[in-house]
Amino acid sequence: MSTCTPSLNDIRACFEGAIPAMMATCAEDGTPNVALISQVHFVDDRHVALSYQFFNKTRKNILANPYASVLLMDPVAAAFYRLRLRYLRTESGGPLFERMKAQLAGIASHSGMAGVFKLLGSDVYEVEAVESVEGERLAPVAHPKPSLLAGVRRATERMAGCCATDELLQTVLAALNDHLGVRHAMVLMLDAATQRLYTVASCGYATSGIGSEIEMGHGVIGVAARERTPVRISHMTNAASYSHAVRSSLRATEPGIELETEIPFPGLAEPHSQLAAPIVSGGRLLGALFVESPTELRFGFEDEDALVAVASHLGAALELLRAADEPAAVEEPAPPAVPSASGAPLPVRHYLANNSVFIADSYLIKGVAGAILCKLLREYSQEGRTEFTNRELRLDPSIRLPDLADNLEARLVLLQRRLAENSPHLRIEKTGRGRFRLRVERPVTLTEIAG
């Protein structure tokens, strides 16, 4: 048996919550107490956090005497490790608390304790020593999963070759599938004005869900985005705040809008493992990268590390493409094109209150993407224009982009895909860097309704 002292990184498999840990504390008079603890969470190579759920004997002892011992078991090798801890503080909010809260929801539902387990705080401890406990261990199991580091390398190499946002979004999902074995995934971008995340790309689902939305702080995705931290659940949870996604109704409430405007969210009916990582660049939240699986314990800490790395690269790539989406050169505007559309008029209604757009009686899109479409249709109807640039959209005050840093290209991708899925007579085609074309195959009757 090796005499090397293990580090916390060496035993990270012990922190997955598959097997409860045992915690020993002492009262002020030296009376020992041993109790099972639901969750021991890896923080970094010197600290762990324990779930504070009840004000019990263990809690009372720690507040009086800050030293404890925790016995952990590796669920694969059946090896035991003992941590000697010193209590530092309790956190009742923030990224660490939210990560533990989400994971505890999965553990509680899996063990039938959803109505009992409730995280009151994350107790942070300094790890003063890690000891390997002698005893028989199971033989190492060969893992069929490919090297995650190699997968991340191949994924980021493919992403680095992308020259457009649409291409980048499709590439990251394909790379997750091809190199990391992820079959169900989606990319969501942040609408800073509404504090919602909207789906711009997905794979592995019966419907794409492009345009569906999640509020910040709701579900695994919303919590990961709000706290800017990865959130991972390894068991299916019945907790309302984490079960797949909290789908708040998007039924329009403005005067004159009576039709449903909710786009069904994609996703597995019964996900057993979920992992979300924020997409951040330059300290600014751009969105979230989300993966899930019908298999329990599908995503471990190494998968979390891999997804965070891919999400970070995606954020940097999105920012580079945003900065490069201006037209390559200033050109003279093309003469107005003669509309070539034919057939029965296509009725389009635009509700100015929230920029909701309906084609016939079917909801298409709202918000900034809706404002963009109606600007294009308005200028097509009035001037016959079909060629546009990102720059003119960014400078048009009627579109009301939240700020200059908003990823306009992602809005155009959203609009392009919603049209492709729901309106075969209207299309948006990219024609060059920062340039695109509106294709109209039927005459359009645009009705704009004030709120």
C-alpha positions as CSV (number, residue, x, y, z in Angstrom):
1,M,0.0,0.0,0.0
2,S,1.3,3.4,-1.0
3,T,2.6,5.6,1.9
4,C,2.1,8.8,-0.1
5,T,-0.3,11.2,1.7
6,P,-3.3,11.8,-0.6
7,S,-4.5,15.3,-1.4
8,L,-8.1,16.5,-1.7
9,N,-7.7,16.5,-5.5
10,D,-6.7,12.8,-5.3
11,I,-10.0,11.8,-3.5
12,R,-12.5,14.0,-5.3
13,A,-14.6,11.0,-6.1
14,C,-15.5,10.8,-2.4
15,F,-17.3,14.1,-2.7
16,E,-20.0,13.0,-5.2
17,G,-22.6,12.4,-2.4
18,A,-23.2,8.8,-3.4
19,I,-22.3,7.5,0.1
20,P,-23.0,9.6,3.2
21,A,-19.9,10.6,5.3
22,M,-19.5,10.2,9.0
23,M,-18.5,13.2,11.1
24,A,-17.1,13.2,14.6
25,T,-17.1,16.2,16.9
26,C,-16.6,16.9,20.6
27,A,-18.6,18.9,23.1
28,E,-16.9,21.5,25.3
29,D,-16.6,18.8,28.1
30,G,-14.9,16.3,25.6
31,T,-18.0,14.2,25.0
32,P,-17.7,12.8,21.5
33,N,-20.5,12.7,18.9
34,V,-20.7,10.8,15.6
35,A,-23.3,11.5,13.0
36,L,-24.0,10.9,9.3
37,I,-23.7,14.0,7.1
38,S,-25.4,14.3,3.7
39,Q,-22.9,16.3,1.8
40,V,-19.1,17.0,1.9
41,H,-18.3,19.4,-0.9
42,F,-14.9,20.0,-2.5
43,V,-14.1,23.7,-2.5
44,D,-10.4,23.7,-3.4
45,D,-7.2,21.9,-2.5
46,R,-7.3,23.2,1.1
47,H,-11.0,23.5,1.9
48,V,-14.2,21.6,2.0
49,A,-17.8,22.6,2.8
50,L,-20.3,20.5,4.8
51,S,-24.0,20.9,4.6
52,Y,-25.6,22.6,7.6
53,Q,-29.2,21.3,7.7
54,F,-30.2,21.1,11.3
55,F,-29.3,22.8,14.6
56,N,-28.3,19.5,16.2
57,K,-25.6,18.1,18.5
58,T,-23.0,18.3,15.7
59,R,-23.8,21.9,15.0
60,K,-23.7,22.8,18.7
61,N,-20.3,21.1,19.1
62,I,-18.7,22.8,16.1
63,L,-19.7,26.2,17.3
64,A,-18.2,25.5,20.7
65,N,-15.2,23.5,19.5
66,P,-14.2,24.1,15.8
67,Y,-12.3,20.8,15.2
68,A,-13.9,17.8,13.6
69,S,-13.0,14.5,11.8
70,V,-14.8,13.3,8.7
71,L,-14.7,9.7,7.3
72,L,-15.2,9.5,3.5
73,M,-15.5,6.5,1.2
74,D,-14.6,6.3,-2.5
75,P,-17.7,4.8,-4.1
76,V,-15.7,3.1,-6.8
77,A,-12.6,1.7,-5.0
78,A,-14.3,1.3,-1.6
79,A,-11.3,3.1,0.0
80,F,-11.7,5.1,3.2
81,Y,-10.2,8.5,3.9
82,R,-10.2,10.6,7.1
83,L,-10.2,14.4,7.0
84,R,-9.1,16.5,10.0
85,L,-11.0,19.8,9.8
86,R,-11.1,23.2,11.4
87,Y,-14.4,25.2,11.1
88,L,-14.0,28.7,9.5
89,R,-17.4,30.1,8.6
90,T,-20.9,29.5,7.4
91,E,-22.2,30.8,4.1
92,S,-25.9,31.2,3.6
93,G,-25.8,32.6,0.0
94,G,-23.6,32.9,-3.0
95,P,-22.1,30.4,-5.5
96,L,-20.9,27.8,-3.0
97,F,-24.2,27.7,-1.2
98,E,-26.2,27.5,-4.4
99,R,-24.0,24.6,-5.8
100,M,-24.5,22.7,-2.6
101,K,-28.2,23.5,-2.4
102,A,-28.7,22.1,-6.0
103,Q,-26.7,18.9,-5.3
104,L,-28.5,18.4,-2.0
105,A,-31.9,18.6,-3.8
106,G,-30.8,15.7,-6.0
107,I,-29.4,13.6,-3.1
108,A,-32.6,14.2,-1.1
109,S,-34.9,13.2,-3.9
110,H,-32.8,10.1,-4.7
111,S,-32.9,9.0,-1.0
112,G,-36.6,9.8,-0.5
113,M,-35.8,12.6,1.9
114,A,-36.9,15.6,-0.3
115,G,-39.2,16.8,2.5
116,V,-36.5,16.6,5.2
117,F,-33.3,17.8,3.6
118,K,-33.1,21.5,3.5
119,L,-29.8,23.4,3.3
120,L,-29.5,26.2,5.9
121,G,-25.9,27.0,5.2
122,S,-22.6,25.8,3.8
123,D,-20.1,25.3,6.6
124,V,-16.6,25.9,5.3
125,Y,-13.7,24.1,6.9
126,E,-9.9,24.2,6.4
127,V,-8.5,20.7,5.8
128,E,-5.5,20.3,8.2
129,A,-4.8,16.7,7.2
130,V,-5.9,13.9,4.8
131,E,-5.3,10.4,5.9
132,S,-5.7,7.1,4.0
133,V,-7.4,4.5,6.2
134,E,-5.8,1.0,5.9
135,G,-8.0,-1.8,4.6
136,E,-8.9,-3.9,1.5
137,R,-9.9,-2.0,-1.6
138,L,-11.6,-3.0,-4.8
139,A,-9.4,-3.4,-7.9
140,P,-9.4,-0.3,-10.2
141,V,-12.2,-0.3,-12.8
142,A,-11.3,0.6,-16.3
143,H,-13.4,3.6,-17.4
144,P,-14.6,3.4,-21.0
145,K,-15.1,7.2,-21.2
146,P,-12.6,8.9,-23.5
147,S,-10.0,11.2,-22.1
148,L,-11.8,14.4,-21.1
149,L,-8.7,16.5,-21.5
150,A,-8.2,15.2,-25.0
151,G,-11.9,15.9,-25.7
152,V,-11.6,19.5,-24.5
153,R,-8.6,20.0,-26.7
154,R,-10.3,18.8,-29.8
155,A,-13.5,20.7,-29.0
156,T,-11.6,24.0,-28.5
157,E,-9.6,23.4,-31.7
158,R,-12.8,23.1,-33.7
159,M,-14.3,26.1,-32.0
160,A,-11.2,28.2,-32.8
161,G,-11.7,27.6,-36.5
162,C,-15.2,29.2,-36.5
163,C,-15.8,32.5,-38.4
164,A,-19.4,33.1,-37.5
165,T,-21.6,32.9,-34.4
166,D,-24.1,30.4,-36.0
167,E,-21.2,28.2,-37.0
168,L,-19.7,28.5,-33.5
169,L,-22.9,27.5,-31.7
170,Q,-23.4,24.4,-33.9
171,T,-19.7,23.5,-33.6
172,V,-19.7,23.5,-29.8
173,L,-22.7,21.2,-29.6
174,A,-21.3,18.9,-32.2
175,A,-17.9,18.8,-30.4
176,L,-19.6,18.0,-27.0
177,N,-21.3,15.0,-28.8
178,D,-18.2,13.8,-30.7
179,H,-15.5,14.3,-28.2
180,L,-17.1,14.3,-24.7
181,G,-20.0,11.9,-25.3
182,V,-22.7,14.4,-24.5
183,R,-25.9,13.7,-26.3
184,H,-28.3,16.3,-24.9
185,A,-27.1,19.9,-24.7
186,M,-28.1,23.5,-25.3
187,V,-26.6,27.0,-25.4
188,L,-28.6,29.9,-23.9
189,M,-27.7,33.6,-24.1
190,L,-28.6,36.3,-21.6
191,D,-31.0,39.1,-22.3
192,A,-29.7,41.6,-19.8
193,A,-32.7,43.9,-20.1
194,T,-35.2,41.2,-19.1
195,Q,-32.8,39.1,-17.0
196,R,-33.9,36.0,-19.0
197,L,-31.8,33.4,-20.8
198,Y,-33.0,32.4,-24.3
199,T,-32.1,29.2,-26.1
200,V,-30.1,29.8,-29.3
201,A,-28.9,26.2,-30.0
202,S,-29.7,22.7,-28.9
203,C,-29.1,19.1,-29.8
204,G,-30.5,15.7,-28.9
205,Y,-34.1,16.8,-28.4
206,A,-37.3,16.1,-30.3
207,T,-37.8,19.8,-30.8
208,S,-35.1,22.5,-30.7
209,G,-36.8,24.9,-28.3
210,I,-35.1,27.8,-30.0
211,G,-36.3,31.0,-28.4
212,S,-37.6,29.3,-25.2
213,E,-36.6,31.2,-22.0
214,I,-35.6,30.7,-18.4
215,E,-35.5,33.4,-15.7
216,M,-32.2,34.1,-14.0
217,G,-32.0,32.1,-10.8
218,H,-34.5,29.4,-11.9
219,G,-33.5,25.8,-12.4
220,V,-30.0,24.5,-12.8
221,I,-29.4,26.8,-15.7
222,G,-30.7,29.9,-14.1
223,V,-28.8,29.4,-10.8
224,A,-25.5,28.7,-12.7
225,A,-26.0,31.9,-14.7
226,R,-27.0,34.1,-11.7
227,E,-24.2,32.9,-9.5
228,R,-21.7,32.5,-12.3
229,T,-20.7,29.1,-11.1
230,P,-21.1,25.5,-12.4
231,V,-24.1,23.7,-10.9
232,R,-24.2,19.9,-11.1
233,I,-26.9,17.4,-10.1
234,S,-26.2,13.7,-10.3
235,H,-29.6,12.3,-9.3
236,M,-33.1,13.2,-10.6
237,T,-34.6,15.7,-8.3
238,N,-38.3,16.5,-7.4
239,A,-37.3,19.8,-5.9
240,A,-39.4,22.5,-7.7
241,S,-36.5,24.9,-7.9
242,Y,-34.2,22.4,-9.7
243,S,-36.4,19.9,-11.6
244,H,-35.1,20.4,-15.1
245,A,-36.2,24.0,-15.4
246,V,-38.8,26.2,-13.8
247,R,-40.9,27.2,-16.8
248,S,-42.5,30.4,-15.9
249,S,-45.4,31.2,-18.2
250,L,-44.6,33.7,-20.9
251,R,-48.3,34.4,-21.8
252,A,-48.5,37.9,-23.0
253,T,-50.2,40.3,-20.6
254,E,-50.0,43.6,-22.5
255,P,-53.3,45.1,-23.7
256,G,-54.4,43.6,-27.0
257,I,-52.2,40.5,-26.8
258,E,-54.2,37.5,-26.1
259,L,-52.3,34.7,-27.7
260,E,-49.8,32.4,-26.0
261,T,-46.2,33.4,-26.4
262,E,-44.5,30.6,-24.6
263,I,-42.0,28.5,-26.6
264,P,-41.8,25.0,-25.1
265,F,-38.5,24.4,-23.4
266,P,-36.5,21.5,-24.8
267,G,-35.2,18.8,-22.5
268,L,-35.5,15.3,-21.2
269,A,-38.7,14.4,-19.5
270,E,-36.9,12.7,-16.7
271,P,-33.3,13.9,-16.5
272,H,-31.2,12.1,-13.9
273,S,-28.0,14.1,-14.3
274,Q,-27.6,17.8,-15.2
275,L,-24.7,20.2,-15.4
276,A,-24.7,23.9,-16.3
277,A,-21.8,26.2,-16.6
278,P,-21.9,30.0,-17.1
279,I,-20.5,31.5,-20.3
280,V,-18.5,34.5,-19.1
281,S,-16.0,36.8,-21.0
282,G,-14.2,39.8,-19.6
283,G,-16.1,39.5,-16.4
284,R,-19.4,39.8,-18.3
285,L,-22.1,37.1,-18.2
286,L,-23.0,36.1,-21.8
287,G,-25.2,33.0,-21.1
288,A,-25.0,29.4,-20.1
289,L,-23.9,26.0,-21.5
290,F,-26.1,23.1,-20.3
291,V,-25.9,19.3,-20.6
292,E,-28.1,16.5,-19.2
293,S,-28.5,12.8,-19.3
294,P,-31.1,10.1,-18.5
295,T,-28.4,8.3,-16.6
296,E,-27.6,8.9,-12.9
297,L,-24.1,10.0,-11.9
298,R,-23.3,10.7,-15.6
299,F,-21.4,13.9,-14.9
300,G,-18.6,13.8,-12.4
301,F,-16.2,16.5,-11.2
302,E,-14.0,15.9,-14.3
303,D,-16.9,16.4,-16.6
304,E,-17.7,19.7,-14.7
305,D,-14.1,20.8,-15.2
306,A,-14.3,20.0,-18.9
307,L,-17.6,21.8,-19.4
308,V,-16.4,24.9,-17.6
309,A,-13.3,24.9,-19.9
310,V,-15.4,24.6,-23.0
311,A,-17.8,27.3,-21.8
312,S,-14.9,29.7,-21.1
313,H,-13.5,29.1,-24.6
314,L,-17.0,29.7,-26.0
315,G,-17.4,33.0,-24.2
316,A,-14.0,34.2,-25.5
317,A,-14.9,33.1,-29.1
318,L,-18.3,34.8,-28.9
319,E,-16.7,38.1,-27.9
320,L,-14.2,37.9,-30.7
321,L,-16.9,37.2,-33.3
322,R,-19.0,40.0,-31.8
323,A,-16.1,42.5,-32.2
324,A,-15.6,41.3,-35.8
325,D,-19.2,41.4,-37.0
326,E,-18.9,44.8,-38.7
327,P,-18.9,44.8,-42.5
328,A,-15.4,44.2,-44.0
329,A,-15.5,47.4,-46.0
330,V,-17.8,50.4,-46.5
331,E,-19.7,49.9,-49.7
332,E,-22.2,52.0,-51.6
333,P,-25.7,50.9,-50.8
334,A,-27.3,48.7,-53.5
335,P,-30.2,50.1,-55.4
336,P,-33.6,49.0,-54.1
337,A,-34.6,45.5,-55.2
338,V,-37.9,44.9,-56.8
339,P,-40.0,42.6,-54.6
340,S,-40.3,39.2,-56.2
341,A,-42.7,37.7,-53.8
342,S,-45.9,36.2,-55.1
343,G,-49.0,34.5,-53.8
344,A,-51.5,35.3,-51.0
345,P,-50.4,38.0,-48.6
346,L,-48.7,36.8,-45.4
347,P,-50.2,38.6,-42.4
348,V,-47.7,39.7,-39.8
349,R,-48.7,41.4,-36.6
350,H,-46.3,43.4,-34.5
351,Y,-47.3,44.3,-30.9
352,L,-45.2,47.3,-30.0
353,A,-45.7,46.9,-26.3
354,N,-43.1,44.0,-26.1
355,N,-42.2,43.6,-29.8
356,S,-44.1,40.3,-30.0
357,V,-44.5,39.1,-33.6
358,F,-47.2,36.7,-34.9
359,I,-47.3,35.3,-38.4
360,A,-50.9,34.6,-39.2
361,D,-52.1,33.3,-35.7
362,S,-48.8,31.7,-34.8
363,Y,-46.4,33.3,-32.3
364,L,-42.9,33.7,-33.7
365,I,-40.7,35.8,-31.4
366,K,-40.6,38.9,-29.2
367,G,-38.2,41.4,-27.7
368,V,-35.1,42.6,-29.6
369,A,-35.4,39.8,-32.2
370,G,-39.0,40.8,-32.9
371,A,-38.0,44.5,-33.3
372,I,-35.3,43.5,-35.7
373,L,-37.7,41.5,-37.9
374,C,-40.2,44.2,-38.0
375,K,-37.6,46.8,-39.0
376,L,-36.6,44.5,-41.9
377,L,-40.1,43.9,-43.0
378,R,-41.0,47.6,-42.7
379,E,-38.1,48.7,-44.9
380,Y,-38.7,45.8,-47.3
381,S,-42.4,46.9,-47.7
382,Q,-41.6,50.6,-48.0
383,E,-38.4,50.6,-50.0
384,G,-38.0,47.1,-51.4
385,R,-34.8,46.6,-49.4
386,T,-33.4,43.1,-48.8
387,E,-29.8,43.8,-47.9
388,F,-28.9,44.9,-44.4
389,T,-25.9,45.2,-42.1
390,N,-25.3,44.5,-38.4
391,R,-24.0,48.0,-38.0
392,E,-27.2,49.7,-39.0
393,L,-29.2,47.5,-36.7
394,R,-26.9,48.4,-33.8
395,L,-27.3,52.1,-34.5
396,D,-31.1,52.0,-35.0
397,P,-32.7,53.4,-31.7
398,S,-36.1,51.7,-32.5
399,I,-34.6,48.3,-31.9
400,R,-33.5,49.3,-28.4
401,L,-30.5,47.0,-28.0
402,P,-29.7,46.8,-24.2
403,D,-26.2,48.1,-24.7
404,L,-23.4,48.3,-27.2
405,A,-21.9,45.1,-25.8
406,D,-25.0,43.1,-26.5
407,N,-24.4,40.2,-28.9
408,L,-26.4,41.2,-31.8
409,E,-25.2,38.3,-33.9
410,A,-26.8,35.9,-31.3
411,R,-30.1,37.7,-31.8
412,L,-29.9,37.3,-35.5
413,V,-29.1,33.6,-35.1
414,L,-32.2,33.2,-32.9
415,L,-34.4,35.0,-35.4
416,Q,-32.9,33.1,-38.3
417,R,-33.7,29.7,-36.7
418,R,-37.2,30.7,-35.5
419,L,-38.0,31.7,-39.1
420,A,-36.5,28.5,-40.5
421,E,-38.6,26.4,-38.1
422,N,-41.9,28.3,-38.3
423,S,-42.1,30.5,-41.4
424,P,-41.0,28.9,-44.7
425,H,-41.8,32.1,-46.7
426,L,-39.4,34.4,-44.7
427,R,-35.7,33.7,-44.3
428,I,-32.6,35.5,-43.2
429,E,-29.3,34.6,-44.9
430,K,-25.8,35.7,-44.0
431,T,-24.1,37.2,-47.0
432,G,-20.7,38.2,-45.5
433,R,-19.1,39.6,-42.4
434,G,-21.7,41.8,-40.7
435,R,-24.1,41.5,-43.7
436,F,-27.3,39.5,-44.3
437,R,-30.2,39.3,-46.7
438,L,-34.0,39.1,-46.1
439,R,-35.7,36.7,-48.4
440,V,-39.4,37.1,-48.8
441,E,-41.4,34.6,-50.9
442,R,-44.9,35.9,-50.3
443,P,-46.1,39.5,-50.1
444,V,-46.2,40.7,-46.5
445,T,-49.0,42.7,-44.8
446,L,-47.4,44.2,-41.7
447,T,-49.8,45.4,-39.0
448,E,-48.3,47.3,-36.0
449,I,-50.4,47.4,-32.9
450,A,-49.7,50.0,-30.2
451,G,-49.9,48.7,-26.6
